[in-house]
Amino acid sequence: MLHNTPTILVADDDRSIRTVLKQALIRAKYHVEITDNATELWKWICAGKGDVVITDVSMPDKNIFEIIPKIKETKPNLPIIVISALSTLSTALQAEQEEVFDYLPKPFDLDKLLNTVQHALNHVKNNIKNHELEEKLPLVGKSIAMQNIYRMIARLINSNLSVILSGESGTGKESVAKTLHNYGNRRNFPFITLNMSAMSAAEIENKLFGHEKKGQWQPGYLEQDNKGTIFIDEINEMPLDIQTRLLNILENNTDTMHSIQNNSMRIIAATRLNLFELVKKQQFREELYHRLNVISVHIPPLKERTEDIPLLIEHFLHENSSSTTLSEQAIALLKDYHWPGNVRELQNLILRLVTFYPNQIVQEDLILPNLEKKPYQHQEIGCLPLSTLIKNHIRRYFSENKGLPINKLYAQMLAEVEKPLIEQTLIETEGNQIKAAAILGINRNTLRKKIKDFNIIHK
């Protein structure tokens, strides 16, 4: 029962976090009790204190998840808000498994936390149960984008709602789909993948709706009462007539051919295209779009979460049980790359490096030849920025010379950039020095002098 002034119990071993939270909560007109250990928090709860708990995961005396079951037994309606620097899928899932009110990874937004406290005081907890976690999870990353995906997965794993996963090829849409299946209440039933772009229309119909073979009916996946998950990849490639049949089954449990009795599978669809745009172009059934798009999860491209690249590299090296490592410069180079093939391209790159350079520290000069798309194009169509290429070139210069140069490095670097710039501009203008000077933004006499100084030969 809430008092006139709600009491918020705060447990965190970080003094600065405790201080910030106490001041913010007092300003918000709450009574606050703070502690740096789980034992004292437990004593307060046993004494009947507290309307909301805000707690870190790892404390000096114990992990908070060790006492949450006892808290639930003693005070089942007490909302618990978990804050943690362990921003992983495992932590998010465990927080949901223990039915905490909310999970906020550090660093958190203070206003958001205060809103969560108010929400906890006014609403019943959202109880979402998860099953035991496997040690190895298929998704890797601690970026904000991945934290949001972890939180979404934690809320969806035991749901029966249809989900549409969107994202570029190679971002990991199938990994998300498998995680939703493997950690939910369907995990003991089949996970079936159908790739629309790799199958003919007849094959799709046979797999989904069944077909007759040698006088006997072979049921399709949507007829089988197996309570599993069907993952429809590249659903944007599904023919329109098959979309209509699928819609009939989802809405009415009937097919144009016959009645469907056992439609119990969860459908997770994936697309690399914008389905809503396809609907507007009448290339995708609007009714099916709305029927499937109950929940939409966007998987960001790797270029938008480059802070996850070192973790992904470590993961793929460990996955291959390799003693190969990458230098800091090599990792920096990979963080600057545009990754048109996303996580799959990075995975393939690491596999090549492990194969060709076992037990070595891979330097950046070995990276470029192994990238699937060479960085020679303009950045808009995918390459390393010029500044990055120059930086890498200068880094190699220092490395090869084993020390700092005596002098003239500035002039040398400028010359290395100026000469090809002038040469290519003259080629593009077919040797017209007036046009070339105008493009370069220098006067014609300066251009002539540089042509002579650099010994540039042009027609």
Contacts in CASP RR format, 6 or more apart in sequence:
PFRMAT RR
TARGET T0000
AUTHOR 0000-0000-0000
METHOD contacts of the structure
MODEL  1
MLHNTPTILVADDDRSIRTVLKQALIRAKYHVEITDNATELWKWICAGKG
DVVITDVSMPDKNIFEIIPKIKETKPNLPIIVISALSTLSTALQAEQEEV
FDYLPKPFDLDKLLNTVQHALNHVKNNIKNHELEEKLPLVGKSIAMQNIY
RMIARLINSNLSVILSGESGTGKESVAKTLHNYGNRRNFPFITLNMSAMS
AAEIENKLFGHEKKGQWQPGYLEQDNKGTIFIDEINEMPLDIQTRLLNIL
ENNTDTMHSIQNNSMRIIAATRLNLFELVKKQQFREELYHRLNVISVHIP
PLKERTEDIPLLIEHFLHENSSSTTLSEQAIALLKDYHWPGNVRELQNLI
LRLVTFYPNQIVQEDLILPNLEKKPYQHQEIGCLPLSTLIKNHIRRYFSE
NKGLPINKLYAQMLAEVEKPLIEQTLIETEGNQIKAAAILGINRNTLRKK
IKDFNIIHK
2 51 0 8 1.000
2 121 0 8 1.000
3 31 0 8 1.000
3 51 0 8 1.000
5 29 0 8 1.000
5 30 0 8 1.000
5 31 0 8 1.000
6 30 0 8 1.000
6 31 0 8 1.000
6 50 0 8 1.000
6 51 0 8 1.000
6 52 0 8 1.000
6 121 0 8 1.000
7 30 0 8 1.000
7 31 0 8 1.000
7 32 0 8 1.000
7 33 0 8 1.000
7 49 0 8 1.000
7 50 0 8 1.000
7 51 0 8 1.000
7 52 0 8 1.000
8 25 0 8 1.000
8 30 0 8 1.000
8 31 0 8 1.000
8 32 0 8 1.000
8 33 0 8 1.000
8 50 0 8 1.000
8 51 0 8 1.000
8 52 0 8 1.000
8 53 0 8 1.000
8 54 0 8 1.000
8 117 0 8 1.000
9 33 0 8 1.000
9 35 0 8 1.000
9 41 0 8 1.000
9 44 0 8 1.000
9 45 0 8 1.000
9 49 0 8 1.000
9 50 0 8 1.000
9 52 0 8 1.000
9 53 0 8 1.000
9 54 0 8 1.000
9 55 0 8 1.000
10 18 0 8 1.000
10 21 0 8 1.000
10 22 0 8 1.000
10 25 0 8 1.000
10 32 0 8 1.000
10 33 0 8 1.000
10 34 0 8 1.000
10 35 0 8 1.000
10 54 0 8 1.000
10 55 0 8 1.000
11 34 0 8 1.000
11 35 0 8 1.000
11 36 0 8 1.000
11 37 0 8 1.000
11 38 0 8 1.000
11 40 0 8 1.000
11 41 0 8 1.000
11 53 0 8 1.000
11 54 0 8 1.000
11 55 0 8 1.000
11 56 0 8 1.000
11 59 0 8 1.000
11 64 0 8 1.000
12 18 0 8 1.000
12 21 0 8 1.000
12 34 0 8 1.000
12 36 0 8 1.000
12 54 0 8 1.000
12 55 0 8 1.000
12 56 0 8 1.000
12 59 0 8 1.000
12 83 0 8 1.000
13 36 0 8 1.000
13 37 0 8 1.000
13 56 0 8 1.000
13 58 0 8 1.000
13 59 0 8 1.000
13 60 0 8 1.000
14 56 0 8 1.000
15 36 0 8 1.000
17 56 0 8 1.000
17 83 0 8 1.000
17 106 0 8 1.000
18 34 0 8 1.000
18 36 0 8 1.000
20 110 0 8 1.000
21 32 0 8 1.000
21 34 0 8 1.000
21 54 0 8 1.000
21 113 0 8 1.000
22 32 0 8 1.000
22 34 0 8 1.000
24 110 0 8 1.000
24 113 0 8 1.000
24 114 0 8 1.000
25 32 0 8 1.000
25 114 0 8 1.000
25 117 0 8 1.000
26 32 0 8 1.000
28 114 0 8 1.000
28 117 0 8 1.000
30 117 0 8 1.000
33 44 0 8 1.000
33 49 0 8 1.000
33 50 0 8 1.000
35 41 0 8 1.000
35 44 0 8 1.000
36 59 0 8 1.000
36 60 0 8 1.000
37 59 0 8 1.000
37 60 0 8 1.000
37 61 0 8 1.000
38 55 0 8 1.000
38 59 0 8 1.000
38 61 0 8 1.000
38 62 0 8 1.000
38 63 0 8 1.000
38 64 0 8 1.000
38 66 0 8 1.000
38 67 0 8 1.000
39 61 0 8 1.000
39 62 0 8 1.000
41 53 0 8 1.000
41 55 0 8 1.000
41 67 0 8 1.000
42 67 0 8 1.000
42 70 0 8 1.000
42 71 0 8 1.000
44 50 0 8 1.000
45 53 0 8 1.000
45 71 0 8 1.000
45 74 0 8 1.000
45 75 0 8 1.000
45 78 0 8 1.000
46 74 0 8 1.000
48 75 0 8 1.000
50 78 0 8 1.000
51 78 0 8 1.000
51 79 0 8 1.000
51 121 0 8 1.000
52 78 0 8 1.000
52 79 0 8 1.000
52 80 0 8 1.000
52 81 0 8 1.000
52 101 0 8 1.000
52 117 0 8 1.000
52 120 0 8 1.000
52 121 0 8 1.000
53 71 0 8 1.000
53 78 0 8 1.000
53 79 0 8 1.000
53 80 0 8 1.000
53 81 0 8 1.000
54 81 0 8 1.000
54 83 0 8 1.000
54 113 0 8 1.000
54 117 0 8 1.000
55 64 0 8 1.000
55 80 0 8 1.000
55 81 0 8 1.000
55 82 0 8 1.000
55 83 0 8 1.000
56 64 0 8 1.000
56 82 0 8 1.000
56 83 0 8 1.000
56 84 0 8 1.000
57 63 0 8 1.000
57 64 0 8 1.000
57 65 0 8 1.000
57 82 0 8 1.000
57 83 0 8 1.000
57 84 0 8 1.000
57 86 0 8 1.000
57 91 0 8 1.000
58 64 0 8 1.000
58 84 0 8 1.000
58 86 0 8 1.000
64 82 0 8 1.000
65 94 0 8 1.000
65 98 0 8 1.000
68 80 0 8 1.000
68 98 0 8 1.000
68 100 0 8 1.000
69 98 0 8 1.000
71 78 0 8 1.000
71 80 0 8 1.000
72 78 0 8 1.000
72 98 0 8 1.000
72 99 0 8 1.000
77 124 0 8 1.000
77 125 0 8 1.000
79 101 0 8 1.000
79 120 0 8 1.000
79 121 0 8 1.000
79 125 0 8 1.000
80 98 0 8 1.000
80 100 0 8 1.000
80 101 0 8 1.000
81 100 0 8 1.000
81 101 0 8 1.000
81 102 0 8 1.000
81 103 0 8 1.000
81 104 0 8 1.000
81 113 0 8 1.000
81 116 0 8 1.000
81 117 0 8 1.000
81 120 0 8 1.000
82 95 0 8 1.000
82 100 0 8 1.000
82 102 0 8 1.000
82 103 0 8 1.000
82 104 0 8 1.000
83 103 0 8 1.000
83 104 0 8 1.000
83 105 0 8 1.000
83 106 0 8 1.000
83 108 0 8 1.000
83 113 0 8 1.000
84 91 0 8 1.000
84 95 0 8 1.000
84 103 0 8 1.000
84 104 0 8 1.000
84 105 0 8 1.000
84 106 0 8 1.000
85 105 0 8 1.000
85 106 0 8 1.000
86 105 0 8 1.000
87 105 0 8 1.000
87 106 0 8 1.000
87 142 0 8 1.000
87 147 0 8 1.000
87 150 0 8 1.000
88 141 0 8 1.000
88 142 0 8 1.000
88 150 0 8 1.000
89 137 0 8 1.000
89 139 0 8 1.000
89 146 0 8 1.000
89 150 0 8 1.000
89 153 0 8 1.000
89 154 0 8 1.000
89 179 0 8 1.000
90 133 0 8 1.000
90 137 0 8 1.000
91 103 0 8 1.000
91 105 0 8 1.000
92 103 0 8 1.000
92 105 0 8 1.000
92 147 0 8 1.000
92 150 0 8 1.000
92 151 0 8 1.000
92 153 0 8 1.000
92 154 0 8 1.000
93 130 0 8 1.000
93 133 0 8 1.000
93 150 0 8 1.000
93 153 0 8 1.000
93 154 0 8 1.000
93 157 0 8 1.000
93 183 0 8 1.000
94 130 0 8 1.000
94 133 0 8 1.000
95 103 0 8 1.000
95 154 0 8 1.000
96 103 0 8 1.000
96 128 0 8 1.000
96 129 0 8 1.000
96 130 0 8 1.000
96 154 0 8 1.000
96 155 0 8 1.000
97 129 0 8 1.000
97 130 0 8 1.000
97 131 0 8 1.000
97 133 0 8 1.000
99 125 0 8 1.000
99 127 0 8 1.000
99 128 0 8 1.000
99 129 0 8 1.000
101 116 0 8 1.000
101 120 0 8 1.000
101 125 0 8 1.000
101 126 0 8 1.000
102 116 0 8 1.000
102 119 0 8 1.000
102 120 0 8 1.000
103 151 0 8 1.000
103 154 0 8 1.000
104 112 0 8 1.000
104 113 0 8 1.000
104 116 0 8 1.000
105 147 0 8 1.000
128 154 0 8 1.000
128 155 0 8 1.000
128 158 0 8 1.000
129 158 0 8 1.000
130 154 0 8 1.000
130 157 0 8 1.000
130 158 0 8 1.000
130 183 0 8 1.000
130 184 0 8 1.000
131 157 0 8 1.000
131 183 0 8 1.000
131 184 0 8 1.000
131 185 0 8 1.000
131 187 0 8 1.000
133 183 0 8 1.000
134 182 0 8 1.000
134 183 0 8 1.000
137 179 0 8 1.000
138 175 0 8 1.000
138 178 0 8 1.000
138 179 0 8 1.000
139 146 0 8 1.000
139 149 0 8 1.000
139 150 0 8 1.000
139 153 0 8 1.000
139 172 0 8 1.000
139 175 0 8 1.000
139 176 0 8 1.000
139 179 0 8 1.000
140 146 0 8 1.000
140 308 0 8 1.000
140 311 0 8 1.000
140 312 0 8 1.000
140 315 0 8 1.000
141 305 0 8 1.000
141 308 0 8 1.000
141 311 0 8 1.000
141 312 0 8 1.000
142 307 0 8 1.000
142 308 0 8 1.000
142 311 0 8 1.000
143 305 0 8 1.000
143 307 0 8 1.000
143 308 0 8 1.000
145 300 0 8 1.000
145 304 0 8 1.000
145 305 0 8 1.000
146 305 0 8 1.000
146 308 0 8 1.000
149 176 0 8 1.000
149 297 0 8 1.000
149 299 0 8 1.000
152 295 0 8 1.000
152 297 0 8 1.000
153 176 0 8 1.000
153 179 0 8 1.000
153 180 0 8 1.000
153 183 0 8 1.000
156 163 0 8 1.000
156 180 0 8 1.000
156 295 0 8 1.000
156 297 0 8 1.000
157 179 0 8 1.000
157 180 0 8 1.000
157 183 0 8 1.000
157 184 0 8 1.000
157 185 0 8 1.000
158 184 0 8 1.000
158 185 0 8 1.000
159 295 0 8 1.000
160 266 0 8 1.000
161 266 0 8 1.000
161 294 0 8 1.000
161 295 0 8 1.000
162 250 0 8 1.000
162 266 0 8 1.000
162 267 0 8 1.000
162 268 0 8 1.000
162 269 0 8 1.000
162 291 0 8 1.000
162 292 0 8 1.000
162 293 0 8 1.000
162 294 0 8 1.000
162 295 0 8 1.000
163 177 0 8 1.000
163 180 0 8 1.000
163 267 0 8 1.000
163 268 0 8 1.000
163 269 0 8 1.000
163 294 0 8 1.000
163 295 0 8 1.000
163 296 0 8 1.000
163 297 0 8 1.000
164 235 0 8 1.000
164 268 0 8 1.000
164 269 0 8 1.000
164 270 0 8 1.000
164 271 0 8 1.000
164 275 0 8 1.000
164 292 0 8 1.000
164 293 0 8 1.000
164 295 0 8 1.000
164 296 0 8 1.000
164 297 0 8 1.000
165 173 0 8 1.000
165 176 0 8 1.000
165 177 0 8 1.000
165 268 0 8 1.000
165 269 0 8 1.000
165 270 0 8 1.000
165 271 0 8 1.000
165 297 0 8 1.000
165 298 0 8 1.000
165 299 0 8 1.000
166 173 0 8 1.000
166 270 0 8 1.000
166 271 0 8 1.000
166 272 0 8 1.000
166 274 0 8 1.000
166 275 0 8 1.000
166 296 0 8 1.000
166 297 0 8 1.000
166 298 0 8 1.000
166 299 0 8 1.000
167 173 0 8 1.000
167 270 0 8 1.000
167 271 0 8 1.000
167 272 0 8 1.000
167 298 0 8 1.000
167 299 0 8 1.000
167 300 0 8 1.000
167 301 0 8 1.000
168 272 0 8 1.000
168 299 0 8 1.000
168 301 0 8 1.000
168 341 0 8 1.000
168 342 0 8 1.000
169 272 0 8 1.000
169 341 0 8 1.000
169 342 0 8 1.000
169 344 0 8 1.000
170 341 0 8 1.000
170 342 0 8 1.000
170 343 0 8 1.000
170 344 0 8 1.000
170 345 0 8 1.000
171 299 0 8 1.000
171 300 0 8 1.000
171 301 0 8 1.000
171 302 0 8 1.000
171 342 0 8 1.000
171 343 0 8 1.000
172 299 0 8 1.000
172 342 0 8 1.000
172 343 0 8 1.000
172 344 0 8 1.000
173 233 0 8 1.000
173 270 0 8 1.000
173 299 0 8 1.000
174 193 0 8 1.000
174 231 0 8 1.000
174 233 0 8 1.000
174 270 0 8 1.000
176 297 0 8 1.000
176 299 0 8 1.000
177 191 0 8 1.000
177 229 0 8 1.000
177 231 0 8 1.000
177 268 0 8 1.000
177 270 0 8 1.000
178 191 0 8 1.000
178 231 0 8 1.000
180 229 0 8 1.000
180 268 0 8 1.000
181 187 0 8 1.000
181 191 0 8 1.000
181 228 0 8 1.000
181 229 0 8 1.000
181 231 0 8 1.000
181 266 0 8 1.000
181 268 0 8 1.000
182 191 0 8 1.000
186 227 0 8 1.000
186 228 0 8 1.000
186 229 0 8 1.000
186 266 0 8 1.000
189 226 0 8 1.000
189 227 0 8 1.000
189 228 0 8 1.000
189 229 0 8 1.000
190 226 0 8 1.000
190 228 0 8 1.000
190 229 0 8 1.000
191 228 0 8 1.000
191 229 0 8 1.000
191 231 0 8 1.000
192 221 0 8 1.000
192 228 0 8 1.000
192 229 0 8 1.000
192 230 0 8 1.000
192 231 0 8 1.000
192 265 0 8 1.000
193 231 0 8 1.000
193 233 0 8 1.000
194 204 0 8 1.000
194 207 0 8 1.000
194 208 0 8 1.000
194 221 0 8 1.000
194 230 0 8 1.000
194 231 0 8 1.000
194 232 0 8 1.000
194 233 0 8 1.000
195 233 0 8 1.000
195 234 0 8 1.000
196 204 0 8 1.000
196 232 0 8 1.000
196 233 0 8 1.000
196 234 0 8 1.000
196 235 0 8 1.000
196 236 0 8 1.000
196 237 0 8 1.000
196 238 0 8 1.000
197 233 0 8 1.000
197 234 0 8 1.000
197 237 0 8 1.000
198 234 0 8 1.000
199 207 0 8 1.000
201 239 0 8 1.000
201 241 0 8 1.000
201 242 0 8 1.000
204 238 0 8 1.000
204 239 0 8 1.000
204 242 0 8 1.000
205 211 0 8 1.000
205 242 0 8 1.000
205 245 0 8 1.000
206 218 0 8 1.000
206 220 0 8 1.000
207 220 0 8 1.000
207 221 0 8 1.000
208 220 0 8 1.000
208 221 0 8 1.000
208 222 0 8 1.000
208 242 0 8 1.000
208 245 0 8 1.000
208 246 0 8 1.000
209 220 0 8 1.000
209 222 0 8 1.000
209 223 0 8 1.000
209 245 0 8 1.000
209 249 0 8 1.000
209 255 0 8 1.000
209 257 0 8 1.000
210 217 0 8 1.000
210 218 0 8 1.000
210 219 0 8 1.000
210 220 0 8 1.000
210 223 0 8 1.000
211 217 0 8 1.000
211 218 0 8 1.000
211 220 0 8 1.000
212 218 0 8 1.000
221 230 0 8 1.000
221 265 0 8 1.000
222 230 0 8 1.000
222 246 0 8 1.000
222 249 0 8 1.000
222 260 0 8 1.000
222 263 0 8 1.000
222 265 0 8 1.000
223 260 0 8 1.000
223 261 0 8 1.000
223 262 0 8 1.000
223 263 0 8 1.000
224 262 0 8 1.000
224 265 0 8 1.000
225 261 0 8 1.000
225 262 0 8 1.000
225 264 0 8 1.000
226 264 0 8 1.000
226 265 0 8 1.000
227 264 0 8 1.000
227 265 0 8 1.000
228 264 0 8 1.000
228 265 0 8 1.000
228 266 0 8 1.000
229 265 0 8 1.000
229 266 0 8 1.000
229 267 0 8 1.000
229 268 0 8 1.000
230 265 0 8 1.000
230 266 0 8 1.000
230 267 0 8 1.000
230 268 0 8 1.000
231 268 0 8 1.000
231 269 0 8 1.000
231 270 0 8 1.000
232 238 0 8 1.000
232 267 0 8 1.000
232 268 0 8 1.000
232 269 0 8 1.000
232 270 0 8 1.000
233 269 0 8 1.000
233 270 0 8 1.000
234 270 0 8 1.000
234 271 0 8 1.000
234 272 0 8 1.000
235 269 0 8 1.000
235 270 0 8 1.000
235 271 0 8 1.000
235 275 0 8 1.000
235 292 0 8 1.000
236 271 0 8 1.000
236 272 0 8 1.000
236 273 0 8 1.000
236 275 0 8 1.000
236 278 0 8 1.000
236 283 0 8 1.000
236 284 0 8 1.000
238 246 0 8 1.000
240 283 0 8 1.000
240 284 0 8 1.000
240 285 0 8 1.000
243 284 0 8 1.000
243 285 0 8 1.000
243 288 0 8 1.000
244 256 0 8 1.000
244 285 0 8 1.000
244 288 0 8 1.000
245 255 0 8 1.000
245 256 0 8 1.000
246 288 0 8 1.000
247 285 0 8 1.000
247 287 0 8 1.000
247 288 0 8 1.000
247 291 0 8 1.000
248 254 0 8 1.000
248 255 0 8 1.000
248 256 0 8 1.000
249 255 0 8 1.000
249 260 0 8 1.000
249 263 0 8 1.000
250 263 0 8 1.000
250 267 0 8 1.000
250 288 0 8 1.000
250 291 0 8 1.000
250 292 0 8 1.000
251 287 0 8 1.000
251 291 0 8 1.000
253 259 0 8 1.000
253 260 0 8 1.000
253 261 0 8 1.000
253 263 0 8 1.000
254 260 0 8 1.000
267 292 0 8 1.000
269 292 0 8 1.000
275 284 0 8 1.000
275 289 0 8 1.000
275 293 0 8 1.000
276 289 0 8 1.000
278 284 0 8 1.000
279 285 0 8 1.000
279 286 0 8 1.000
279 289 0 8 1.000
301 339 0 8 1.000
301 342 0 8 1.000
302 308 0 8 1.000
302 309 0 8 1.000
302 312 0 8 1.000
302 339 0 8 1.000
302 341 0 8 1.000
302 342 0 8 1.000
302 343 0 8 1.000
302 345 0 8 1.000
302 346 0 8 1.000
303 338 0 8 1.000
303 339 0 8 1.000
306 335 0 8 1.000
306 336 0 8 1.000
307 335 0 8 1.000
309 331 0 8 1.000
309 334 0 8 1.000
309 335 0 8 1.000
309 346 0 8 1.000
310 331 0 8 1.000
310 335 0 8 1.000
312 343 0 8 1.000
312 346 0 8 1.000
312 347 0 8 1.000
313 326 0 8 1.000
313 331 0 8 1.000
313 334 0 8 1.000
313 346 0 8 1.000
313 350 0 8 1.000
316 346 0 8 1.000
316 347 0 8 1.000
316 350 0 8 1.000
316 351 0 8 1.000
317 324 0 8 1.000
317 325 0 8 1.000
317 350 0 8 1.000
317 354 0 8 1.000
320 350 0 8 1.000
320 351 0 8 1.000
320 354 0 8 1.000
322 354 0 8 1.000
322 358 0 8 1.000
323 358 0 8 1.000
323 359 0 8 1.000
324 353 0 8 1.000
324 354 0 8 1.000
324 357 0 8 1.000
324 358 0 8 1.000
324 359 0 8 1.000
324 360 0 8 1.000
324 361 0 8 1.000
324 362 0 8 1.000
325 360 0 8 1.000
325 361 0 8 1.000
325 362 0 8 1.000
326 334 0 8 1.000
326 353 0 8 1.000
326 361 0 8 1.000
326 362 0 8 1.000
327 361 0 8 1.000
327 362 0 8 1.000
327 363 0 8 1.000
327 364 0 8 1.000
329 363 0 8 1.000
329 364 0 8 1.000
329 392 0 8 1.000
329 395 0 8 1.000
330 362 0 8 1.000
330 363 0 8 1.000
330 364 0 8 1.000
330 366 0 8 1.000
330 367 0 8 1.000
332 364 0 8 1.000
333 364 0 8 1.000
333 367 0 8 1.000
333 368 0 8 1.000
333 384 0 8 1.000
333 388 0 8 1.000
333 392 0 8 1.000
334 346 0 8 1.000
334 349 0 8 1.000
334 367 0 8 1.000
336 384 0 8 1.000
336 385 0 8 1.000
336 388 0 8 1.000
337 371 0 8 1.000
337 375 0 8 1.000
337 384 0 8 1.000
338 375 0 8 1.000
338 379 0 8 1.000
338 382 0 8 1.000
338 383 0 8 1.000
338 384 0 8 1.000
339 345 0 8 1.000
339 346 0 8 1.000
340 372 0 8 1.000
340 373 0 8 1.000
340 382 0 8 1.000
341 372 0 8 1.000
345 372 0 8 1.000
348 372 0 8 1.000
349 367 0 8 1.000
349 370 0 8 1.000
349 371 0 8 1.000
349 372 0 8 1.000
352 370 0 8 1.000
353 362 0 8 1.000
353 366 0 8 1.000
353 367 0 8 1.000
353 370 0 8 1.000
356 370 0 8 1.000
357 366 0 8 1.000
364 392 0 8 1.000
364 395 0 8 1.000
364 396 0 8 1.000
365 396 0 8 1.000
368 374 0 8 1.000
368 375 0 8 1.000
373 382 0 8 1.000
375 382 0 8 1.000
375 383 0 8 1.000
375 384 0 8 1.000
375 389 0 8 1.000
376 383 0 8 1.000
377 383 0 8 1.000
379 385 0 8 1.000
384 392 0 8 1.000
390 413 0 8 1.000
390 417 0 8 1.000
393 416 0 8 1.000
394 413 0 8 1.000
397 405 0 8 1.000
397 409 0 8 1.000
398 404 0 8 1.000
415 454 0 8 1.000
418 450 0 8 1.000
418 454 0 8 1.000
419 454 0 8 1.000
419 456 0 8 1.000
421 440 0 8 1.000
422 436 0 8 1.000
422 440 0 8 1.000
422 447 0 8 1.000
422 450 0 8 1.000
422 451 0 8 1.000
422 454 0 8 1.000
422 456 0 8 1.000
423 454 0 8 1.000
423 456 0 8 1.000
423 458 0 8 1.000
425 436 0 8 1.000
425 439 0 8 1.000
425 440 0 8 1.000
426 433 0 8 1.000
426 436 0 8 1.000
426 451 0 8 1.000
426 456 0 8 1.000
426 458 0 8 1.000
427 458 0 8 1.000
428 439 0 8 1.000
429 435 0 8 1.000
429 436 0 8 1.000
429 439 0 8 1.000
430 459 0 8 1.000
431 458 0 8 1.000
431 459 0 8 1.000
433 444 0 8 1.000
433 447 0 8 1.000
433 448 0 8 1.000
433 451 0 8 1.000
434 444 0 8 1.000
436 447 0 8 1.000
437 443 0 8 1.000
437 444 0 8 1.000
437 446 0 8 1.000
437 447 0 8 1.000
440 447 0 8 1.000
450 456 0 8 1.000
451 458 0 8 1.000
END
